[in-house]
Each structure stands twice: as structure tokens, then as C-alpha cells.
């Protein structure tokens, strides 16, 4: 089930609040079986919309996806402007797969002073150790010596 069940611009079935009260059982069965929605009106003014549980679940999931995209869009637009693609779980979940050029991504990270502290799901990422020239010197006997980092 998707939001496409509701055709844009198509009016919902309308029911008066008294009619809904009088026929609540059958109306709920109809809404649930058809995965639809009914607009409840009072004196011609819209008061509420009753939706099936399935449609409510779809609406909540869609809102979460929209929030994820909204949270990621600034970074993604900056990356696009710089000619880089940023790996994104959010886009992957939405079925948008963009090939990542690691060279372009590294150039983007070097250009924009962004420090990523949280993953897309909000979990705090561990600290990445920062290497300095002093820490590099600990690995070599002489400054000009080549160091194989796989040792």
C-alpha cells in the first residue's frame, strides 16, 4: 500500500458527523476493507479525516522518510554542487542509488569543513584519532624512512 491510493485532487468521500456516529461500525469496516479515508464534516465544515490503520501506518512511514531526506538535503546539495556524491543510507532506502567517486568525495570533504559526528539514524559515531607529525615520528627511526602501514 502506498500514498498513491489517494489520487491527488480527488475529493474524499464525505460523511456528516451524525451519520458517522449512527453508522460507525459499518463505516469503519468499509474504511478498513478499502484502505481508504473518509472526511467527517460538521455543518459543511471539515472536522476530521478517518483513515484505515494500514493507511495510517503508511502515512507515518512516509513522514519519517520525508524527515530523513529533509535532514540530509543540505549536505547532499552541497556535495552535488561540488560534483561529489555522498553515500547515504537515506537515499538507498528510497531506492536512489548514486555511484560514489571516492576521489571526488575526498575533495569535497577537504573543501568543506564538515565533521560528521552522528550517523543517519542519530547514533553517535566514535572519535577518529587525529594523527600529527609527532605521532608519525613514533613509527620511523629516521624522518625520511618509508613506513609500510600494513606491518
N, C-alpha and C positions, 0 to 999 in steps of 0.2 A: 504494500500500500504506500502511495506517495501523495504529496500535496497536489499532484496533477488530478486527483479525484475531483477537486473543486475547479471548475472551469472559470478562469478569470473573467470578470464582467457578468457572469451568470448570477442572477439573484437566487438567494437561498429560499427554500420553502419557508413560508411564514405561518406562524400559528399564534393565536391570541393566548394570553397567559391563563385565562379562564378555561379555554378549550384544552390547553396543556394539562391543567390541574384535573379536569374531568376525565381526560383520556390518557393519563400519564403512563400507565402500564403498556398499552398498545403502541403509544408513540415511542417509548424507549426501546421496545422490541424492534420497531421499524428502523429507528436510527441505528441501532446496533447491527442489525442484519444487513443494512445497506451501506454501512460505514460512511454515513453522511452527516449532515448537520441541519439543524432547523433553527431559524431565527424566531425568538419569542418577542412578541410585541405587546405593548400595553397602550391602548388608545392611539394606535397608529405609530407609536414611537418605539424604536428598537430598545429592548431591555437586556437581552442576553442571547447567547447562541449555545445550543445544546449540541454536543458532538459525541460520537461514539468513542469508547475507550481506546480503540485502535487508532482512530484519527488523533486523539489527544496525545498518545504516545509518539506518533509521527510528528506532530507539532512541536513537542518538547525536544525531540532529537534534532529537528531542523533548526530550532533556536540555538541549541548547543553548537551545531556546525557553523551557524552564522557567527556566533560569538568567537569561535576558534579562528575563523577567517578574519574577522574584524581585528582580533588581537595580533594577527600575523601580517596584515596587509601593508603596514608602513615599511617594515623590513623587506618584504618581498618587492615592493615598488622601488625601493632604493637599490636593491640588487638588480632588478630589471634595467633601471636607468644606467647602472654601471656595466651592464652587459654580462651579468653573472646570474646563475641560477642557484638558489639556496635550497638544500634538501629540506623537505617539510613533510612531517607525518600528517599534518592537517590536509595538505594538498593531496597526498597519497590516499587518504581516506575518502576524499571527494572524487577520486578517480582521475586527478590531474597529475600526470607523470611528466616531469621536465627533466631531460638529461642534464647532469651536472658536469661542468668542465671545472676540474679541481684547480687548474691554473687561474681561471677567471675568478673562482670563488676565493682563492688566497689573495688575489689582487684586490678584491672587494673588501676582504677583512683587513687588509693592510691600509686601505684608503679610508675606511670608516671606523672611527674609534668606538667600536661596539664590543662590550664584554658580555658574553652570554652567561647568565647566572642561573637560569631556570630552563628546564625542558618545556616542551609544548603542553605537557599535562600538569605543569605547575610545580613539579618536583625540583628541589634544589640540586644543582649539579655540583659535583665535587670540585675542589680547587685544583687547578692545573699548576704544577710547580713552574716557577719562573727561573730560567737559567740565566746566570750572569757570567761575566768574564771570569770572575773568581771561581765559580763552581766549575767552569770549563777547565780552568788551570789545574784542578784537582785530578783530572783524568789523564794529563800528559806530563811527561818528565821534562820535555823541552817545549817551549811555545810553538815552534814550527813543526812539531811532530804530528803526523796524520793519526787520527784516532778512528778506529773502527767501532762504531757504537753497538754492533751486534755481539761484541765479546762479552 
